[in-house]
Amino acid sequence: MRNPALIQKGISLEEHRQQVRDALLPHRLEILSASWPWIERTERWIRDYLIHGAEVDVKHIEPYLELCVTQRQHDIWRYFRMWSVIPYNRGCGRLLRYLLRDVGQPGHPVMGVASLMSPILICCPRDQWIGWQYPQDQDLKRIKLLSCMDLSVCMAVPPYNLLTTGKMLCLAMVSKQVQKDYADKYRNRVTPTGTSENRLALITTTSLYGSSVQYNRVRVDGRLVYKLVGYTEGYGNAHLTEQEFAEMEEYLRQIGKPQPKGWGTGRSYRLRVYTAYYRERYGLPEAPNHRQPRSVYVAPLGKRTREFLHGEAGDFEQFDYRLDYLVTIWKKRWLSERLSNPDLVARFRQTDPTNNLLSHQIDRLLEEQTAEPL
């Protein structure tokens, strides 16, 4: 499938990427600025979880997953998540956060971060792949979505990003360890509607730029792990600053049409406010399309995932994706290839991740925002 954004705009992929980054920059800077006191405190100790490329013993790189449970783990995760061009948000609904760390190096430096959160109610490419139809499958969908999670964050940390650690994170997220963590955390959780489910059968994810090197061609035993099933329609609110959003909320309150808060009512609260604002103020049925559709991938975690989610099977016959086996696949397929490239290894050795601290990033982003176009 061709990227619809590039077809519509008639531009290159790199030009599209820059347009997306530019659109998200004001909101990202707003969040970073508001978080400055926390960033300043965190940077007093975050270097303990980084490693210079020159200090890495590449022969002993050994990734492992660490589920975030303690406040320190969540702070580490949050700090590195803020390195993304996508403005930070906590996530909503069910939530699992992970650090990918390297046990083969002193201090077990962080290789990357990932998180799974509750999926959105409406995702046409996902729903079409499963076979859900509206309105007849509405109740079934609400139940079965408890067996789905969205891979909302999946990003490598320098210098490991040069070694295709993003691919390792993709593999790690479909491991039996993650499924066990999900089962353990939500074993006794009951939703407000009285539903209880702790089996994770499907992971979905989207690519920010409409196409993905990270998710493409990831295979285990010849099986394609992440399947491209279509594109979103280009409606979203990540570019919307907190100040703009607050003004929209206030306008809806003033006219007596505030939006209900809470999870499980369809669209997210932010998107409901965004849409209602444009409907009430400008008479539009939807908020403006930002023309940045994202590719949608599904990662089934069993042989009969689709039948299970469609209500045709009681079990999805879970794949035996052990984490140690997935690490071995990554090392043989991707890591060894990168380490055989002298130029790339030289770049890796020269990479100092402390140059990418948020305090430095904020300065560079402010310069970028105020720079005059040539």
C-alpha positions as CSV (number, residue, x, y, z in Angstrom):
1,M,0.0,0.0,0.0
2,R,1.3,3.4,-0.9
3,N,1.4,6.2,1.7
4,P,-1.8,8.3,1.0
5,A,-0.2,11.4,2.4
6,L,2.6,11.4,-0.1
7,I,0.2,10.7,-2.9
8,Q,-2.0,13.7,-1.9
9,K,0.9,16.1,-1.4
10,G,3.2,14.9,-4.2
11,I,6.2,15.2,-1.9
12,S,9.1,12.9,-0.8
13,L,9.0,10.9,2.4
14,E,11.7,13.1,4.0
15,E,9.6,16.2,3.2
16,H,6.6,14.6,4.7
17,R,8.5,13.6,7.8
18,Q,9.7,17.2,8.2
19,Q,6.2,18.5,7.9
20,V,5.0,16.1,10.6
21,R,7.8,17.2,12.9
22,D,7.1,20.8,12.3
23,A,3.4,20.4,13.0
24,L,4.1,18.6,16.4
25,L,6.9,20.9,17.5
26,P,4.9,23.6,19.2
27,H,3.0,21.1,21.4
28,R,6.1,19.2,22.2
29,L,8.0,22.4,23.3
30,E,5.0,23.4,25.4
31,I,5.1,20.1,27.3
32,L,8.9,20.1,27.7
33,S,8.8,23.7,29.0
34,A,6.0,22.8,31.5
35,S,8.0,19.8,32.6
36,W,11.3,21.7,33.1
37,P,11.6,21.4,36.9
38,W,11.1,17.6,36.7
39,I,13.5,17.4,33.8
40,E,16.2,19.4,35.7
41,R,15.8,17.1,38.8
42,T,15.9,13.9,36.6
43,E,19.0,14.9,34.8
44,R,21.0,14.8,38.0
45,W,20.9,11.0,37.9
46,I,19.7,9.9,34.4
47,R,23.2,9.6,33.1
48,D,23.6,6.4,35.2
49,Y,21.3,4.7,32.7
50,L,23.2,5.8,29.6
51,I,26.4,4.6,28.0
52,H,28.8,6.1,25.5
53,G,29.2,4.0,22.3
54,A,32.9,3.7,22.9
55,E,32.3,1.9,26.2
56,V,29.9,-0.8,24.9
57,D,31.3,-4.3,24.6
58,V,29.4,-5.3,21.5
59,K,30.2,-9.0,21.8
60,H,28.2,-9.1,25.1
61,I,25.1,-7.0,24.2
62,E,22.3,-8.9,25.9
63,P,18.8,-7.3,25.9
64,Y,16.2,-8.0,28.6
65,L,12.8,-6.5,29.3
66,E,12.1,-4.7,32.6
67,L,8.5,-4.0,33.5
68,C,8.1,-0.6,35.1
69,V,6.8,-0.9,38.6
70,T,8.7,1.5,40.8
71,Q,8.6,5.3,40.6
72,R,12.3,5.3,39.5
73,Q,11.5,3.0,36.6
74,H,8.5,5.1,35.5
75,D,10.7,8.2,35.7
76,I,13.4,6.6,33.5
77,W,10.7,5.6,31.0
78,R,9.1,9.1,31.0
79,Y,12.4,10.8,30.5
80,F,13.4,8.8,27.4
81,R,9.8,8.8,26.1
82,M,10.2,12.6,26.0
83,W,13.0,12.2,23.4
84,S,10.3,11.3,20.9
85,V,9.1,13.9,18.4
86,I,5.5,13.0,19.4
87,P,4.4,15.2,22.4
88,Y,4.4,13.2,25.6
89,N,1.2,11.9,27.1
90,R,0.7,9.5,30.0
91,G,-1.5,7.1,28.1
92,C,-5.0,5.9,29.2
93,G,-6.9,2.7,30.1
94,R,-4.8,-0.4,30.7
95,L,-1.1,0.3,30.6
96,L,2.2,-1.6,30.6
97,R,5.5,0.3,30.4
98,Y,8.8,-1.4,29.6
99,L,12.5,-0.6,29.7
100,L,14.8,-2.6,27.4
101,R,18.2,-2.9,29.1
102,D,21.5,-4.4,28.3
103,V,22.7,-6.9,31.0
104,G,26.0,-7.4,29.2
105,Q,27.2,-3.9,30.1
106,P,28.0,-2.3,33.5
107,G,25.0,-0.7,35.1
108,H,22.6,-2.3,32.5
109,P,22.1,0.8,30.4
110,V,18.8,1.5,28.8
111,M,18.5,0.4,25.1
112,G,15.0,1.6,24.5
113,V,11.5,2.1,25.9
114,A,8.1,0.8,25.0
115,S,4.5,0.9,26.2
116,L,1.2,-0.9,25.6
117,M,-2.0,0.9,26.3
118,S,-5.7,0.3,25.7
119,P,-6.6,0.6,22.0
120,I,-9.0,3.1,20.6
121,L,-12.5,2.0,20.1
122,I,-12.7,2.9,16.4
123,C,-9.9,1.9,14.0
124,C,-11.3,1.0,10.6
125,P,-8.2,-1.0,9.2
126,R,-8.0,-3.1,12.4
127,D,-11.7,-3.7,12.6
128,Q,-11.9,-4.7,8.9
129,W,-9.0,-7.1,9.4
130,I,-10.7,-8.8,12.4
131,G,-14.1,-8.7,10.7
132,W,-16.0,-6.5,13.2
133,Q,-18.9,-4.7,11.7
134,Y,-21.0,-1.9,13.1
135,P,-23.6,-2.0,14.7
136,Q,-24.0,-5.8,14.9
137,D,-20.6,-6.4,16.5
138,Q,-20.6,-3.4,18.8
139,D,-21.0,-5.4,22.1
140,L,-18.6,-8.1,21.0
141,K,-16.0,-5.5,20.1
142,R,-16.1,-3.9,23.5
143,I,-15.5,-7.2,25.2
144,K,-12.8,-8.4,22.8
145,L,-10.9,-5.1,22.9
146,L,-9.8,-6.2,26.4
147,S,-7.6,-8.8,24.6
148,C,-6.0,-6.1,22.4
149,M,-3.4,-3.5,23.3
150,D,-1.8,-0.7,21.3
151,L,1.9,-0.4,21.1
152,S,1.9,3.4,21.6
153,V,5.6,3.8,22.3
154,C,8.5,1.8,20.7
155,M,11.7,3.7,20.5
156,A,15.4,3.0,20.9
157,V,17.9,5.1,22.9
158,P,21.3,6.2,21.6
159,P,23.7,4.7,20.9
160,Y,21.7,1.5,20.6
161,N,19.3,3.0,18.0
162,L,22.1,2.6,15.5
163,L,22.0,-1.2,16.0
164,T,18.3,-1.7,15.0
165,T,17.2,-1.9,18.6
166,G,13.8,-0.8,17.4
167,K,13.5,-4.2,15.8
168,M,14.4,-5.8,19.1
169,L,11.7,-3.9,20.9
170,C,9.1,-4.9,18.2
171,L,10.0,-8.5,18.8
172,A,10.1,-8.2,22.6
173,M,6.5,-6.8,22.7
174,V,5.1,-10.0,21.2
175,S,7.0,-12.2,23.7
176,K,5.3,-14.6,26.2
177,Q,6.9,-12.4,28.9
178,V,4.7,-9.5,27.9
179,Q,1.6,-11.7,27.7
180,K,2.3,-13.1,31.2
181,D,2.8,-9.5,32.6
182,Y,-0.6,-8.6,31.1
183,A,-2.3,-11.7,32.5
184,D,-0.8,-11.1,35.9
185,K,-1.6,-7.4,36.1
186,Y,-5.2,-7.7,34.9
187,R,-6.1,-11.1,36.3
188,N,-8.7,-9.8,38.8
189,R,-9.6,-6.5,37.1
190,V,-13.3,-6.0,36.2
191,T,-14.4,-3.3,33.9
192,P,-17.3,-0.9,34.8
193,T,-19.5,-3.1,32.6
194,G,-18.7,-6.2,34.6
195,T,-16.3,-7.7,32.0
196,S,-13.1,-9.4,33.0
197,E,-10.4,-10.5,30.6
198,N,-6.6,-10.9,30.9
199,R,-5.6,-12.7,27.8
200,L,-3.6,-10.6,25.3
201,A,-4.3,-11.8,21.8
202,L,-3.5,-8.9,19.5
203,I,-1.1,-5.9,19.5
204,T,-1.8,-3.0,17.1
205,T,0.5,-0.1,16.3
206,T,0.8,2.9,14.0
207,S,3.7,4.5,12.3
208,L,4.1,8.3,12.7
209,Y,5.3,9.0,9.2
210,G,2.8,6.8,7.3
211,S,5.3,4.0,6.6
212,S,7.7,2.1,8.8
213,V,11.1,0.6,8.5
214,Q,10.9,-0.5,12.1
215,Y,7.8,-2.7,11.8
216,N,8.3,-3.9,8.2
217,R,9.7,-7.4,7.5
218,V,9.9,-8.5,11.1
219,R,9.6,-12.3,10.9
220,V,9.8,-15.2,13.3
221,D,10.1,-18.7,11.9
222,G,9.0,-17.3,8.5
223,R,5.9,-15.7,10.0
224,L,5.4,-12.0,9.4
225,V,4.9,-10.6,12.9
226,Y,3.5,-7.1,12.1
227,K,1.0,-7.0,9.2
228,L,0.2,-3.7,7.5
229,V,-3.6,-3.5,7.2
230,G,-4.2,0.0,6.1
231,Y,-4.0,3.7,7.0
232,T,-5.8,6.0,9.5
233,E,-7.9,8.7,8.0
234,G,-5.7,11.6,9.2
235,Y,-7.7,12.9,12.1
236,G,-5.9,13.4,15.4
237,N,-5.0,16.0,18.0
238,A,-1.3,15.4,18.9
239,H,-0.4,18.7,17.3
240,L,-3.0,20.6,19.4
241,T,-1.2,22.5,22.2
242,E,-2.5,22.5,25.8
243,Q,-3.4,26.2,25.5
244,E,-5.4,25.7,22.4
245,F,-7.2,22.7,23.9
246,A,-8.0,24.7,27.1
247,E,-9.5,27.4,25.0
248,M,-11.7,24.9,23.2
249,E,-12.8,23.4,26.5
250,E,-13.7,26.9,27.8
251,Y,-15.7,27.7,24.7
252,L,-17.8,24.5,25.0
253,R,-18.4,25.2,28.7
254,Q,-19.6,28.8,27.9
255,I,-22.1,27.6,25.3
256,G,-23.3,24.8,27.7
257,K,-21.9,21.9,25.8
258,P,-19.0,20.5,27.7
259,Q,-17.8,17.0,26.7
260,P,-18.1,14.1,29.2
261,K,-14.8,12.8,30.5
262,G,-13.9,9.2,31.0
263,W,-12.6,6.2,29.1
264,G,-14.7,3.7,27.1
265,T,-17.0,6.2,25.5
266,G,-15.6,5.9,22.0
267,R,-13.2,8.6,21.0
268,S,-10.7,10.0,23.5
269,Y,-11.7,13.0,25.5
270,R,-9.3,15.3,23.7
271,L,-10.6,14.2,20.3
272,R,-14.2,14.6,21.5
273,V,-13.5,18.2,22.6
274,Y,-11.6,18.9,19.4
275,T,-14.5,17.6,17.2
276,A,-17.2,19.3,19.3
277,Y,-15.5,22.6,19.1
278,Y,-15.3,22.7,15.3
279,R,-18.9,21.3,15.1
280,E,-20.3,24.0,17.4
281,R,-18.2,26.9,16.4
282,Y,-17.9,26.4,12.7
283,G,-20.6,23.9,11.8
284,L,-18.2,21.2,10.6
285,P,-19.0,17.5,11.2
286,E,-15.3,16.8,12.0
287,A,-12.2,18.6,13.2
288,P,-9.9,19.5,10.4
289,N,-8.0,16.6,8.8
290,H,-4.3,17.1,9.4
291,R,-3.5,15.0,6.2
292,Q,-1.0,12.9,8.1
293,P,-2.4,9.4,7.9
294,R,-0.5,6.7,9.8
295,S,0.0,3.2,8.7
296,V,-1.8,0.6,10.9
297,Y,-0.1,-2.7,11.8
298,V,-1.6,-5.7,13.6
299,A,0.5,-8.4,15.4
300,P,-1.5,-11.5,16.1
301,L,-0.2,-13.4,19.2
302,G,-1.8,-16.7,18.2
303,K,-2.8,-19.0,15.3
304,R,-6.5,-18.2,15.7
305,T,-6.4,-14.6,16.9
306,R,-8.8,-13.3,14.3
307,E,-11.3,-16.1,15.0
308,F,-11.0,-15.5,18.8
309,L,-11.6,-11.7,18.4
310,H,-14.5,-12.3,16.1
311,G,-16.2,-14.6,18.6
312,E,-15.7,-17.8,16.5
313,A,-13.2,-19.5,18.8
314,G,-12.8,-19.7,22.5
315,D,-9.0,-19.6,22.4
316,F,-6.4,-18.1,20.1
317,E,-3.7,-20.8,20.3
318,Q,-0.8,-18.6,21.6
319,F,2.5,-18.6,19.7
320,D,5.5,-19.7,21.7
321,Y,7.5,-16.5,21.4
322,R,10.0,-16.8,24.2
323,L,12.0,-13.7,24.8
324,D,15.4,-15.4,24.7
325,Y,14.5,-16.9,21.3
326,L,13.5,-13.5,20.0
327,V,16.8,-12.0,21.2
328,T,18.6,-14.8,19.3
329,I,16.7,-14.0,16.1
330,W,17.5,-10.3,16.5
331,K,21.2,-10.9,17.0
332,K,21.5,-13.2,13.9
333,R,19.2,-11.2,11.6
334,W,19.9,-7.6,12.4
335,L,22.6,-7.0,15.1
336,S,25.3,-9.1,13.3
337,E,24.6,-7.2,10.0
338,R,25.1,-3.8,11.7
339,L,28.2,-4.9,13.5
340,S,29.7,-6.0,10.2
341,N,29.5,-2.5,8.8
342,P,32.7,-0.6,9.7
343,D,31.3,2.9,9.0
344,L,28.2,2.2,11.2
345,V,30.3,0.8,14.0
346,A,32.5,3.9,13.9
347,R,29.4,6.1,14.2
348,F,28.2,3.9,17.1
349,R,31.6,4.3,18.9
350,Q,31.4,8.1,18.5
351,T,27.9,8.4,19.8
352,D,27.6,10.1,23.2
353,P,23.9,9.9,24.4
354,T,24.4,12.7,26.9
355,N,24.5,15.1,23.9
356,N,20.8,14.2,23.6
357,L,19.8,15.2,27.1
358,L,16.4,17.0,27.1
359,S,18.1,20.2,28.4
360,H,20.2,20.2,25.2
361,Q,17.2,19.2,23.0
362,I,15.1,22.1,24.3
363,D,17.7,24.6,23.3
364,R,18.1,23.1,19.8
365,L,14.3,22.9,19.3
366,L,13.9,26.6,20.3
367,E,16.5,27.6,17.8
368,E,14.8,25.5,15.2
369,Q,11.4,27.1,15.9
370,T,12.8,30.7,15.7
371,A,15.1,30.2,12.8
372,E,14.3,32.3,9.8
373,P,13.6,30.3,6.6
374,L,16.3,30.5,3.9
